Amino acid sequence: MVENILKFNFSLLNTDYVQLDKSWNYPNVTSIFYRLYYIDQGEGLLTNATQKVKLEPGFLYLIPSFTTCNYYCDSYLSQYYISFSEEFSAGASLFFANRKLFKIPASNREVEAVKRIVQLNPGRDLRKSDDPRIYEKSLQLKEFQELNNALPAPAFMETCGLLLLLVSRFMASDDFLTKAITAVHSKVAEAIQHIHTNLSTPITVDLLAKRASQHPDYFSRLFQENTGMRPLAYLQMKRVERAQLLIATTDLPFYEIANQTGFDSLSYFSRLFRSLTGMAPGAYKKLNRNHQI
């Protein structure tokens, strides 16, 4: 288990303390990054198709990457917020099987960790907007990557350690299924690693099964038992997620994005993107442009 966990790392993007009002009302946001909140005053609401989570003082909240969420405040809400990216050398995202809205009580230790991250990283606020959609704009992303590079080494290391501390608290909660990490069959883990590192190349279930020295039907069932998804559905999801990242953070044309994410035609890329995200690539790009800083 420890060997797998050591493959994960988190990089800070934005952090600040803000006071919000009823204008904080953003439906259907799917961020390509993680978002963490600590509420100290007021009330708000996070909802999606299956959950309704009250934002209230004294609690920490985590929204994993690619988790669709609605944000709402009907009067007043003040919060510390942290957005961060996930980096992993192999395998799936740490929360790939657990994309839900997390809420846990905040102890003094976690509150101090959140406030310390803000203190260590001045000038990392969103400044011009509290819309969660702008978290992943290309200019914003490049700016904060440069700030990470310019941060003194002790502050950078402490920030990374505090992020790991906060994420570990959510992993220790009842809502997080530890089995999603510890019980993945080695053949499935190898297939997941191959998918993540070869998205631009042709990948089929037969190829993955052959690499695992298993019959395709058996391999497909084993993959679903370990991940909750068939291998083809998982591959399609990962390709569309990578496409979302490229659309949000680059100016690459759609045909190049389709090529880099392993689609053999632009029309198929567009159909699958719409099927999994609910909007066409052009609409997704326009939404990002409309919320550009």
MOMOGI-V561885 format. One record per residue. N is the residue number from 1. RES is the residue in one letter. PSI is psi as a letter, one per 20 degrees, with the letter a starting at -180 (* if undefined). Layout:
n: <N | N>
res: <RES | RES>
psi: <PSI | PSI>
This chain:
n: <1 | 2 | 3 | 4 | 5 | 6 | 7 | 8 | 9 | 10 | 11 | 12 | 13 | 14 | 15 | 16 | 17 | 18 | 19 | 20 | 21 | 22 | 23 | 24 | 25 | 26 | 27 | 28 | 29 | 30 | 31 | 32 | 33 | 34 | 35 | 36 | 37 | 38 | 39 | 40 | 41 | 42 | 43 | 44 | 45 | 46 | 47 | 48 | 49 | 50 | 51 | 52 | 53 | 54 | 55 | 56 | 57 | 58 | 59 | 60 | 61 | 62 | 63 | 64 | 65 | 66 | 67 | 68 | 69 | 70 | 71 | 72 | 73 | 74 | 75 | 76 | 77 | 78 | 79 | 80 | 81 | 82 | 83 | 84 | 85 | 86 | 87 | 88 | 89 | 90 | 91 | 92 | 93 | 94 | 95 | 96 | 97 | 98 | 99 | 100 | 101 | 102 | 103 | 104 | 105 | 106 | 107 | 108 | 109 | 110 | 111 | 112 | 113 | 114 | 115 | 116 | 117 | 118 | 119 | 120 | 121 | 122 | 123 | 124 | 125 | 126 | 127 | 128 | 129 | 130 | 131 | 132 | 133 | 134 | 135 | 136 | 137 | 138 | 139 | 140 | 141 | 142 | 143 | 144 | 145 | 146 | 147 | 148 | 149 | 150 | 151 | 152 | 153 | 154 | 155 | 156 | 157 | 158 | 159 | 160 | 161 | 162 | 163 | 164 | 165 | 166 | 167 | 168 | 169 | 170 | 171 | 172 | 173 | 174 | 175 | 176 | 177 | 178 | 179 | 180 | 181 | 182 | 183 | 184 | 185 | 186 | 187 | 188 | 189 | 190 | 191 | 192 | 193 | 194 | 195 | 196 | 197 | 198 | 199 | 200 | 201 | 202 | 203 | 204 | 205 | 206 | 207 | 208 | 209 | 210 | 211 | 212 | 213 | 214 | 215 | 216 | 217 | 218 | 219 | 220 | 221 | 222 | 223 | 224 | 225 | 226 | 227 | 228 | 229 | 230 | 231 | 232 | 233 | 234 | 235 | 236 | 237 | 238 | 239 | 240 | 241 | 242 | 243 | 244 | 245 | 246 | 247 | 248 | 249 | 250 | 251 | 252 | 253 | 254 | 255 | 256 | 257 | 258 | 259 | 260 | 261 | 262 | 263 | 264 | 265 | 266 | 267 | 268 | 269 | 270 | 271 | 272 | 273 | 274 | 275 | 276 | 277 | 278 | 279 | 280 | 281 | 282 | 283 | 284 | 285 | 286 | 287 | 288 | 289 | 290 | 291 | 292 | 293>
res: <M | V | E | N | I | L | K | F | N | F | S | L | L | N | T | D | Y | V | Q | L | D | K | S | W | N | Y | P | N | V | T | S | I | F | Y | R | L | Y | Y | I | D | Q | G | E | G | L | L | T | N | A | T | Q | K | V | K | L | E | P | G | F | L | Y | L | I | P | S | F | T | T | C | N | Y | Y | C | D | S | Y | L | S | Q | Y | Y | I | S | F | S | E | E | F | S | A | G | A | S | L | F | F | A | N | R | K | L | F | K | I | P | A | S | N | R | E | V | E | A | V | K | R | I | V | Q | L | N | P | G | R | D | L | R | K | S | D | D | P | R | I | Y | E | K | S | L | Q | L | K | E | F | Q | E | L | N | N | A | L | P | A | P | A | F | M | E | T | C | G | L | L | L | L | L | V | S | R | F | M | A | S | D | D | F | L | T | K | A | I | T | A | V | H | S | K | V | A | E | A | I | Q | H | I | H | T | N | L | S | T | P | I | T | V | D | L | L | A | K | R | A | S | Q | H | P | D | Y | F | S | R | L | F | Q | E | N | T | G | M | R | P | L | A | Y | L | Q | M | K | R | V | E | R | A | Q | L | L | I | A | T | T | D | L | P | F | Y | E | I | A | N | Q | T | G | F | D | S | L | S | Y | F | S | R | L | F | R | S | L | T | G | M | A | P | G | A | Y | K | K | L | N | R | N | H | Q | I>
psi: <g | h | g | g | h | i | i | q | q | p | p | p | f | q | q | r | p | q | p | r | a | i | i | n | n | o | q | l | p | n | q | j | r | q | p | p | q | p | p | i | q | a | q | a | p | p | q | a | h | i | q | o | p | p | p | q | q | j | q | q | q | p | o | r | q | k | o | p | q | p | p | p | p | i | f | q | p | p | q | p | q | p | q | q | q | p | p | p | h | q | a | r | q | h | k | h | j | l | n | r | p | p | p | q | q | o | r | h | g | h | g | h | g | g | h | h | g | g | h | i | m | q | j | k | r | h | f | i | q | j | p | h | h | i | h | k | q | g | g | g | g | h | g | h | h | h | h | g | h | i | p | q | g | g | h | g | h | g | g | g | h | h | g | g | g | g | h | h | h | h | h | i | r | h | i | p | o | h | h | h | g | h | j | p | q | h | h | g | g | h | g | g | g | g | g | h | i | k | h | i | r | p | p | r | h | g | g | g | h | g | h | i | l | q | q | g | g | g | g | g | g | g | g | h | h | h | i | j | q | q | h | g | h | g | g | g | g | h | g | h | g | h | g | g | g | h | g | h | j | r | k | q | q | h | h | h | g | g | g | i | j | j | p | i | q | h | g | g | g | g | g | h | g | g | h | h | i | j | q | q | h | g | h | g | g | g | g | g | h | h | j | q | *>
